[in-house]
Amino acid sequence: MTDLWERLVHMPDAKLADAVLNILASLQEKLPFVQELMDTKRFTSSNMLMLRKLVEMFSTIPCAPLLSRRALEQTVKRAMAKHIDKGATYSAPAALVRSLGPVLNPKGGAAYELHGELLESAPEAGGNARKADGAFTALCWMDSLLRGEGAVTENPPANPIGEKRLEWGNWDHVVANPPFNVSHWHDDRREPRDKRWDYGVPPGTNANFAWLQYCLAGLRQEGKAAVLLPVSTLIGTDPREQDIRINMVESGVVEAVITFPPGLLFDSRVPFCLWLLDKARRNTPDAPVLFVDAGRMEPKLCKNAPEEAYSRVMQLVMDFRNEGESTSDWSGVATRKEIAAAEYGLSPHLYIRSRRTHWLSEEGSVSSWDDCLEKLKQCRGYEALLACLEIWGRERPCVWQKAPLTALYTIFGGVAVSGDAFGDGVPFLDVKTIIRSPFLPGAFLRRVRLSADRQELYRIRRGDVIINRTSETLEALGLGCVALQDSEAVYTGFAKRLRPVRPDEIDPAYAAAYFRSGLYLSQIRENVPFIPVSRASLNNRHIARINMYYPPLERQQEIGEAFHAFIEWKNGSTPEAGKALTEVQTWFLQQAIDRPALSGAKTSTISEAL
C-alpha cells in the first residue's frame, strides 16, 4: 500500500488522474464498491490542481497502522452497509480473539470463520482455515496491505446467511463475529426452510439466531463454535427467537455463555456476549451450561486488557470441561431444569450462586452495626433515633414465616393516561416518588383527571404496596411505596399494586421495610433477567417466584415503627448526616429483617429461600 501511494506522490501532473484510476482498478477485485468511485470520478483540467493538493496534503499526515486501520474499518463498514441492511458491525478485541484458540482448536482441525481476525492473529491454532463474509474479507485484505502482508483468501458473498455457502458438517470449528441485529435478511413471507434451521426459523427482522444456526450447521458431529452476538440474544422476547433459544438449550448444544462489559469493542461501547456451542453435546439431557459474567472479574476488563486477562475467562471454560463446575465467584453452572425455571433466560447473573449471599456479608455483624451507630452519634440531634435503633444490635430470636407474595397479595396494574389528562384531578403517584419514598407521601407533585369508576379501580388503600415494574437498573426495580392509610391517590401504569389478601396479616410499616430489604431485593436480582442495554422489567411471573418473610405481628409492628421513625429522621436530616443515615438504613434492615429471617424462617436452606 505504501508503494502505491509513493507512485502517486511522484507521478507527473499529466499522468496523476490516470494513475489514480489504475490503482482503483487494481483494488476492484477485492473491494467491489471501488467500481462506484471509478464510475463517478471523471477528472478534468479544472480540478487537476485540487487533486494534486489533495495528494500532497495526505502525504503530510502521519499514517500509523492503527490510525490507518481505524479509518479503513469505518470506510469498509459504510460501503458494505448496502449489502447487509441495518446491521451493526463491531470489531472484537484482538486479545479476546487470540484467547479463543485453545478453547476451540487445541488439536488443530478444519476451521471456518466469518471474520478474518482469529485466523490472522492466531495462526498457531493450525489446521485448514477458511474465511467468509465479504465486508470482513475486504477489511482483512486491506488491513494486510496496510501492514505490508499478503492478501487473505477468497471473495465470498457479502451476506453468507443469504446463500448456502457454508458446507454442511465439514468443519471442526466455526468462529463468528457477525454484524449485530441485521434486519431484512430474508422475506418472512417466503420462509427459508432448509436444514440450517434445526431449532426454528429465525425472524426476518433480525438475523442473530440465523447466525447461530448457520454456524451450527457447518459443524461436524464433534465440532465447536464461538459466536459473538449482542447480549439481547440472551433474554430477547421475540417468540421465534425464544423458541430457538429454548430448543438449543434443550438439545444440549449450548455449552457456555459469557457476557462482556461495555467499552471493549473497537468502535462501540455496547456490551456483548460469547456463545460457545458444542455439537457433540446434542441429545445429552444432563449436560449443564456454564455462565460467566466477565464484567465482575478483577482487575476489571478494559479495551487494552492483555491476552492474559481474557485467558482467565477462557480458563473457566477449560475447568468446566474438566470438572463440570464453576471455579470462580463470577461464574456459575446451571442444569436445564434450572434454566427452564428461569424461563430460559441466559443472562449469567441468574445462575451465579455467589450473588445470592454476597449482599449479606460478614460486614453485617453486630460489631459493624455498633460502628455504624457510632458514626451517627457524631452527628448532633439524633439521640432519640439512636435510642430507637440500638435494641436491634442484639439477637431477638423468634419464628419467621415464609410465603410467596402471591399468597399474601393480589396484583393489579396501574392506570395508563395520555399527557393531556394531567393538570388537575386526583393525586397521582409517579415512578420517581415510588423509588424515592418507602411510604406514600401526604402531598403529590402531579394530578390526573379520571372518571369516577377509574378512580375507584386504581385508588390506593391502607396496606397497599406500590412497586415500580420497570427501571434502568435491577437495583431500582420493584421498590415498594406503602400506604399507611387510605388515600385518594391513584398510581402510574409503570407500577403494580400489591393489595393484602388478609388486611391484618402484614403490618403496612413492616411491609415498607421489607420491600427495601436486601432479602427482598436479592430475590428481584435472582429472578428477573436483565441486560445492561435494556430496561429491567418485572412481570407477574417474576413476582410469583418471590417470597415474603415475616415474623409475628407484634415483631412486625416493632420493626415497622422503627423503620418509619428512621425514615422520618432521614427526610429531615442535614447533608452531613445523610451518608451516615444511608449506611444505618442498610445495617438496620440486615439486623432487623435479613439475618433473623434467614436463620429463623420455616425453611431448610438459604437456597430455598432465594
C-alpha positions in Angstrom: 0.0 0.0 0.0 2.9 2.4 0.8 4.4 1.6 -2.7 1.1 2.5 -4.3 0.9 5.8 -2.6 4.6 6.6 -3.3 3.8 6.2 -7.0 1.0 8.8 -6.7 3.2 11.3 -4.9 5.9 11.2 -7.6 3.6 11.0 -10.5 3.7 13.9 -13.0 0.6 16.1 -13.0 -0.3 15.0 -16.5 -0.5 11.3 -15.5 -1.9 11.7 -12.0 -5.6 11.2 -12.9 -4.8 8.0 -14.9 -2.6 6.7 -12.0 -5.5 7.2 -9.5 -7.9 5.2 -11.7 -5.4 2.5 -12.4 -4.8 2.0 -8.6 -8.5 1.9 -8.0 -8.9 -0.7 -10.7 -6.2 -2.9 -9.1 -8.3 -2.8 -5.9 -11.6 -3.6 -7.5 -11.3 -7.4 -7.4 -11.2 -7.4 -3.6 -13.2 -4.3 -3.0 -16.2 -4.3 -5.4 -17.5 -1.0 -4.3 -14.4 0.7 -5.7 -16.2 0.5 -9.1 -18.6 3.2 -7.9 -15.7 5.5 -7.3 -14.3 4.9 -10.8 -17.8 5.5 -12.3 -18.3 8.8 -10.5 -14.8 10.3 -10.7 -14.0 11.9 -14.0 -11.1 14.3 -13.7 -10.8 17.4 -15.9 -8.1 20.1 -16.2 -10.1 22.3 -13.9 -9.8 20.0 -10.9 -6.4 18.5 -11.5 -4.8 21.2 -9.3 -7.1 20.2 -6.5 -6.2 16.5 -6.9 -2.5 17.3 -6.7 -3.1 19.4 -3.5 -5.1 16.5 -2.0 -2.3 14.0 -2.6 0.2 16.4 -1.1 -2.0 17.0 1.9 -2.4 13.3 2.7 1.3 12.8 2.3 2.0 15.1 5.2 -0.3 13.2 7.6 1.4 10.6 9.9 -0.2 7.4 8.9 0.4 4.9 11.7 -1.0 1.4 11.1 -3.6 1.7 13.9 -4.9 5.0 12.5 -5.0 3.6 9.0 -6.9 0.6 10.2 -9.5 2.7 12.1 -10.1 4.8 9.0 -10.3 1.7 6.9 -12.8 -0.1 9.1 -15.2 2.8 9.1 -14.9 3.1 5.3 -15.5 -0.5 4.6 -18.4 -0.7 7.0 -20.1 2.3 5.4 -19.5 0.8 2.0 -20.8 -2.6 2.9 -23.9 -1.2 4.6 -25.7 -1.5 1.2 -25.2 -5.3 1.2 -26.1 -6.0 4.8 -29.1 -4.0 5.8 -29.1 -2.2 9.1 -26.6 -4.5 10.8 -24.1 -3.0 13.2 -20.6 -4.5 12.7 -18.2 -4.3 15.7 -14.6 -5.5 15.9 -13.8 -7.8 18.8 -10.6 -7.1 20.9 -7.6 -9.0 19.3 -6.7 -10.3 22.8 -10.1 -11.9 23.2 -9.9 -13.4 19.7 -6.5 -14.9 20.4 -7.6 -16.4 23.7 -10.3 -18.4 21.9 -7.7 -20.6 20.1 -7.0 -23.1 23.0 -10.8 -23.3 23.8 -11.9 -24.1 20.2 -8.9 -25.6 18.5 -6.5 -27.3 20.9 -5.6 -30.1 18.4 -5.9 -28.3 15.0 -8.6 -29.3 12.5 -10.7 -27.6 9.9 -11.8 -24.1 10.9 -14.3 -21.8 9.2 -14.5 -18.2 10.2 -17.0 -15.3 9.5 -14.2 -12.8 10.3 -10.5 -12.8 9.4 -9.2 -11.8 12.8 -8.8 -15.1 14.6 -7.2 -17.0 11.8 -5.0 -13.9 11.2 -4.0 -13.3 14.8 -3.7 -16.9 15.9 -2.1 -18.9 13.1 -0.6 -21.2 15.7 -4.0 -22.8 16.0 -3.1 -24.9 13.0 -5.4 -26.8 10.6 -7.2 -25.9 7.5 -8.9 -22.5 7.6 -11.5 -20.6 5.6 -12.7 -17.1 6.0 -16.1 -15.7 4.9 -18.3 -12.5 4.7 -17.4 -10.1 2.0 -17.3 -7.0 4.2 -14.8 -8.5 6.7 -12.8 -10.2 4.0 -12.3 -6.8 2.3 -11.3 -5.3 5.6 -8.8 -8.0 6.4 -7.4 -7.9 2.9 -6.9 -4.1 3.1 -5.5 -4.5 6.6 -2.9 -6.9 5.4 -1.9 -4.4 2.7 -1.6 -1.7 5.2 0.8 -3.9 7.2 2.7 -5.0 4.1 1.5 -8.6 4.3 -0.1 -10.8 1.7 -3.8 -10.9 0.9 -6.3 -13.2 2.6 -8.3 -16.0 1.0 -11.4 -16.0 -1.2 -14.1 -13.4 -2.0 -17.4 -14.9 -0.8 -20.8 -13.2 -0.9 -21.4 -10.2 1.4 -24.2 -11.9 3.3 -23.4 -15.6 3.9 -26.7 -16.5 5.6 -28.4 -15.4 2.5 -26.6 -18.0 0.5 -25.9 -21.7 1.1 -22.2 -21.1 1.2 -21.1 -22.9 4.3 -20.5 -26.6 3.5 -22.8 -28.6 5.9 -21.0 -30.6 8.5 -17.5 -30.1 7.2 -15.9 -28.1 9.9 -14.4 -28.9 13.3 -14.5 -25.2 14.4 -16.6 -22.2 13.4 -15.8 -18.7 14.7 -18.1 -15.8 14.0 -18.1 -12.1 14.8 -21.1 -11.2 12.6 -22.9 -7.9 12.3 -25.3 -7.4 15.2 -29.1 -7.2 14.6 -29.1 -7.5 10.8 -32.7 -6.7 9.7 -34.5 -7.7 6.5 -32.0 -10.6 5.8 -34.9 -12.6 4.3 -38.5 -12.2 3.4 -40.8 -13.6 6.2 -43.4 -14.4 3.5 -41.0 -16.8 2.0 -39.6 -18.7 4.9 -36.2 -20.2 4.1 -37.0 -23.8 5.0 -33.7 -25.6 4.8 -31.6 -27.8 7.1 -29.9 -24.9 8.7 -32.9 -24.1 10.8 -32.9 -27.3 13.0 -34.0 -25.2 16.0 -36.6 -23.0 14.4 -36.9 -20.5 11.6 -35.4 -17.1 12.6 -37.4 -13.9 12.2 -36.7 -12.0 9.1 -36.4 -8.8 11.2 -33.2 -10.0 13.0 -30.5 -12.4 11.9 -28.9 -13.0 15.2 -30.3 -16.5 15.6 -29.8 -17.2 11.9 -26.0 -16.7 12.5 -26.1 -19.1 15.5 -27.8 -21.8 13.4 -25.7 -21.1 10.4 -22.6 -21.8 12.4 -24.0 -25.0 14.0 -25.0 -26.3 10.5 -21.4 -26.1 9.4 -20.0 -28.2 12.3 -19.1 -31.9 12.2 -20.7 -34.1 14.8 -17.9 -33.3 17.3 -17.4 -29.7 16.2 -17.4 -26.5 18.3 -18.4 -22.9 17.5 -17.8 -19.5 19.1 -20.2 -16.7 18.1 -20.1 -13.1 19.3 -23.5 -11.5 19.5 -25.4 -8.7 21.3 -26.5 -9.5 24.9 -30.1 -9.1 23.8 -29.9 -12.6 22.4 -29.8 -14.0 25.9 -33.2 -12.7 27.1 -34.9 -11.4 23.9 -38.7 -11.8 23.9 -39.4 -12.3 20.2 -41.4 -15.5 20.1 -39.4 -17.1 17.3 -36.1 -16.2 19.0 -37.4 -17.6 22.3 -38.3 -20.9 20.7 -34.9 -21.2 19.1 -33.2 -20.4 22.4 -35.3 -23.0 24.2 -34.7 -25.6 21.6 -30.9 -25.0 21.6 -30.7 -25.3 25.4 -32.9 -28.4 25.4 -30.8 -30.1 22.7 -27.7 -29.5 24.8 -25.6 -27.7 22.1 -25.2 -24.6 24.3 -22.0 -25.3 26.3 -21.3 -21.8 27.8 -22.5 -18.2 27.7 -20.0 -15.4 28.6 -21.0 -11.8 28.9 -18.5 -8.9 28.5 -18.9 -5.4 29.8 -19.2 -2.2 27.7 -16.2 -0.5 26.3 -14.3 -3.5 24.9 -15.3 -3.4 21.3 -13.1 -1.5 18.9 -15.7 1.1 17.8 -18.6 0.9 20.3 -19.4 0.8 24.0 -22.2 -1.8 23.7 -21.8 -4.9 25.9 -21.7 -8.2 24.1 -21.8 -11.9 24.7 -20.0 -15.0 23.5 -22.0 -18.2 22.7 -19.9 -21.4 22.9 -21.6 -24.2 21.1 -20.7 -27.9 21.1 -22.4 -30.1 18.7 -21.1 -33.2 20.5 -23.4 -32.4 23.4 -26.6 -32.9 21.4 -29.2 -35.2 23.0 -27.4 -35.2 26.4 -30.2 -34.2 28.8 -28.0 -33.9 31.8 -25.3 -31.7 30.3 -25.0 -28.4 32.4 -24.3 -25.0 31.0 -21.5 -22.6 32.2 -22.4 -19.0 32.7 -19.7 -16.3 33.1 -20.0 -12.6 33.9 -16.7 -11.3 32.8 -17.7 -7.8 33.9 -17.3 -8.9 37.5 -13.7 -10.2 37.2 -10.9 -8.3 39.0 -8.9 -6.5 37.8 -11.6 -5.1 35.5 -11.5 -5.8 31.8 -10.8 -2.7 29.6 -10.2 -2.1 26.0 -6.5 -2.5 26.3 -6.6 -5.5 28.5 -3.8 -8.1 27.8 -4.5 -11.5 26.4 -3.8 -13.0 29.8 -7.0 -11.3 31.2 -9.1 -12.9 28.5 -7.3 -16.2 29.0 -8.5 -16.2 32.6 -12.1 -16.2 31.3 -11.3 -19.0 28.9 -9.6 -21.0 31.6 -13.0 -21.1 33.3 -14.3 -22.9 30.2 -11.5 -25.4 30.4 -12.0 -26.0 34.1 -15.7 -26.5 33.5 -15.0 -29.2 30.8 -12.6 -31.0 33.2 -14.5 -30.6 36.5 -18.1 -29.9 35.4 -18.5 -27.0 37.9 -17.8 -23.3 38.3 -14.4 -22.3 39.7 -14.9 -18.5 40.4 -17.3 -16.2 42.1 -18.1 -14.6 38.8 -19.3 -17.7 37.1 -21.9 -20.4 37.7 -23.2 -23.7 36.3 -26.9 -24.4 35.7 -28.8 -27.6 34.8 -31.5 -27.5 32.1 -34.1 -27.8 34.9 -32.8 -24.6 36.5 -32.6 -22.8 33.1 -36.2 -23.8 32.4 -37.3 -22.5 35.8 -35.8 -19.1 34.8 -37.9 -19.2 31.6 -34.8 -20.0 29.5 -33.2 -16.6 30.2 -29.5 -17.0 29.6 -28.2 -13.9 31.5 -25.4 -15.2 33.7 -26.5 -13.2 36.8 -29.5 -15.6 37.1 -27.1 -18.6 37.8 -24.1 -17.2 39.7 -24.6 -18.6 43.2 -22.2 -16.2 44.9 -24.6 -13.3 44.1 -27.2 -15.0 46.3 -25.4 -14.2 49.6 -23.0 -11.5 48.5 -25.3 -8.8 49.8 -25.4 -10.4 53.2 -21.7 -10.4 54.1 -19.8 -10.7 57.3 -19.6 -6.9 57.4 -23.2 -7.0 58.7 -22.1 -8.4 62.1 -23.1 -6.8 65.4 -19.7 -5.1 65.7 -20.2 -3.4 62.4 -23.7 -2.4 63.4 -22.2 -0.7 66.5 -19.6 1.0 64.4 -22.4 2.3 62.2 -24.3 3.7 65.1 -21.1 5.3 66.4 -20.8 7.3 63.2 -24.4 8.5 63.8 -23.6 9.6 67.3 -21.1 12.0 66.0 -24.0 13.9 64.2 -25.8 16.1 66.6 -29.6 15.8 67.2 -30.1 12.1 66.7 -30.2 10.9 70.3 -33.8 9.8 70.1 -33.3 7.9 66.9 -30.3 6.2 68.3 -32.3 5.0 71.3 -34.9 3.6 69.0 -32.3 1.7 66.9 -29.9 0.4 69.5 -32.0 -2.6 70.5 -31.6 -4.1 67.1 -27.9 -4.7 67.7 -28.6 -7.8 69.8 -30.2 -11.1 68.9 -34.0 -11.2 69.3 -35.0 -14.7 68.2 -38.5 -15.6 67.1 -40.1 -17.8 64.5 -40.4 -16.3 61.0 -42.9 -17.4 58.3 -42.2 -17.5 54.6 -44.8 -17.3 51.8 -44.9 -16.4 48.1 -46.0 -12.8 47.6 -48.9 -14.1 45.5 -50.3 -15.9 48.6 -50.3 -12.7 50.6 -51.2 -10.1 48.0 -53.3 -9.7 44.9 -51.6 -8.0 42.0 -53.1 -5.2 39.8 -51.6 -3.0 37.1 -51.6 0.8 37.1 -53.5 3.4 35.2 -52.5 4.4 31.7 -53.4 8.0 30.8 -52.4 10.4 28.0 -50.4 13.5 28.7 -53.4 15.9 28.3 -55.1 14.2 31.3 -52.6 15.8 33.7 -53.1 19.1 35.4 -56.0 18.9 37.9 -58.0 15.9 39.3 -56.9 13.3 41.8 -53.3 12.9 43.2 -51.1 10.8 41.0 -48.2 8.6 42.3 -45.4 8.5 39.8 -42.3 6.2 39.5 -39.8 8.7 40.8 -41.8 9.1 44.1 -42.1 5.3 44.4 -38.4 4.8 44.1 -37.6 7.7 46.4 -40.1 7.1 49.2 -40.8 3.8 51.2 -44.1 5.4 52.4 -46.9 7.0 50.5 -46.4 10.8 50.8 -49.0 13.2 52.0 -48.5 15.6 49.1 -48.1 14.8 45.4 -46.5 16.7 42.6 -48.9 15.7 39.9 -52.7 15.3 39.5 -54.7 13.5 36.8 -58.3 13.6 35.6 -60.1 10.2 35.7 -63.7 9.0 35.6 -65.2 8.1 39.0 -65.1 4.4 38.0 -61.4 4.5 37.1 -60.6 6.5 40.3 -62.1 3.7 42.4 -60.4 1.0 40.4 -56.9 2.4 40.8 -57.3 4.0 44.2 -54.7 3.3 46.9 -55.8 1.9 50.2 -54.2 1.2 53.6 -51.7 -1.7 53.3 -51.3 -1.4 49.5 -47.7 -1.8 48.3 -47.0 0.0 45.0 -43.9 -1.3 43.3 -42.3 0.1 40.1 -42.3 -2.6 37.4 -39.6 -1.0 35.2 -36.2 0.5 35.8 -32.9 1.2 34.1 -31.2 -0.9 36.7 -32.0 -4.0 38.8 -31.1 -2.2 41.9 -34.0 0.3 41.5 -36.6 -2.3 40.3 -39.5 -3.4 42.4 -39.0 -0.9 45.2 -42.1 -0.6 47.4 -44.1 2.5 48.4 -46.6 1.6 51.1 -49.8 3.3 52.2 -50.2 3.6 56.0 -53.8 4.8 55.5 -56.4 5.1 52.8 -55.7 7.7 50.1 -57.4 9.4 47.2 -54.3 8.9 45.0 -54.0 6.6 42.0 -50.8 5.2 40.7 -48.9 5.1 37.4 -49.1 2.4 34.7 -45.4 1.8 35.2 -46.2 0.2 38.6 -48.1 -2.7 40.1 -50.3 -2.6 43.2 -50.0 -5.4 45.7 -53.1 -5.4 47.9 -53.2 -7.6 51.1 -55.4 -10.6 50.9 -55.8 -10.6 54.7 -55.5 -7.0 55.9 -54.3 -7.8 59.4 -51.6 -10.4 58.5 -48.9 -8.0 57.3 -48.2 -4.7 59.1 -48.0 -1.9 56.5 -45.0 -0.2 58.1 -43.2 -3.6 58.2 -44.0 -4.1 54.5 -42.4 -0.8 53.8 -39.2 -2.0 55.5 -39.3 -5.4 53.8 -39.7 -4.1 50.3 -36.4 -2.2 50.8 -34.5 -5.0 52.4 -31.6 -6.9 51.0 -33.5 -10.2 51.3 -36.3 -8.9 49.1 -34.1 -7.1 46.6 -31.8 -10.1 46.2 -34.8 -12.1 45.0 -35.5 -9.4 42.4 -32.0 -9.8 41.1 -32.1 -13.6 41.2 -35.4 -13.8 39.3 -35.5 -11.0 36.8 -33.5 -11.4 33.6 -31.6 -8.2 32.8 -29.0 -6.9 30.3 -27.3 -3.5 30.5 -28.6 -2.2 27.2 -32.3 -2.7 28.1 -34.6 -1.7 30.9 -35.3 -4.1 33.7 -38.9 -5.2 33.7 -40.9 -7.0 36.4 -43.9 -9.1 35.5 -46.4 -11.2 37.4 -44.5 -14.4 36.8 -41.4 -12.9 38.4 -43.4 -11.7 41.4 -44.8 -15.2 41.8 -41.3 -16.5 42.4 -40.5 -14.0 45.2 -41.1 -14.8 48.8 -42.0 -12.6 51.8 -40.5 -13.3 55.2 -42.4 -12.0 58.2 -42.3 -12.5 62.0 -45.3 -12.5 64.3 -47.4 -9.4 64.0 -46.1 -7.8 67.2 -42.5 -8.0 66.0 -43.6 -6.7 62.6 -45.0 -3.7 64.3 -41.8 -3.1 66.2 -39.7 -3.3 63.0 -42.2 -1.1 61.2 -42.3 1.6 63.8 -38.5 1.8 64.0 -38.2 1.9 60.2 -40.9 4.6 59.9 -39.2 6.7 62.6 -35.9 6.3 60.9 -37.3 7.5 57.5 -38.9 10.5 59.2 -35.5 11.4 60.7 -33.7 10.8 57.4 -36.1 13.0 55.4 -35.3 15.9 57.8 -31.6 15.2 58.1 -28.7 17.6 57.4 -26.3 16.9 54.5 -23.6 15.9 56.9 -25.8 13.2 58.4 -27.1 11.9 55.1 -24.3 9.5 54.4 -24.3 8.0 57.9 -28.1 7.6 57.8 -28.0 5.8 54.5 -25.4 3.3 55.9 -27.5 3.0 59.1 -30.6 2.1 56.9 -28.7 -0.8 55.2 -27.5 -2.2 58.5 -30.8 -1.8 60.3 -32.6 -3.8 57.6 -30.0 -6.5 57.8 -30.2 -6.6 61.6 -34.0 -6.4 61.8 -35.0 -8.5 58.8 -32.4 -10.2 56.7 -30.4 -12.1 59.3 -33.2 -13.2 61.6 -35.4 -14.1 58.7 -32.8 -16.4 57.1 -32.0 -18.0 60.5 -35.5 -18.3 61.9 -37.8 -18.8 58.9 -39.5 -22.1 58.4 -37.3 -23.2 55.5 -34.4 -25.6 55.5 -31.8 -23.8 53.5 -30.9 -20.3 52.2 -31.1 -21.6 48.6 -34.7 -22.5 49.1 -35.4 -19.0 50.4 -33.8 -17.4 47.4 
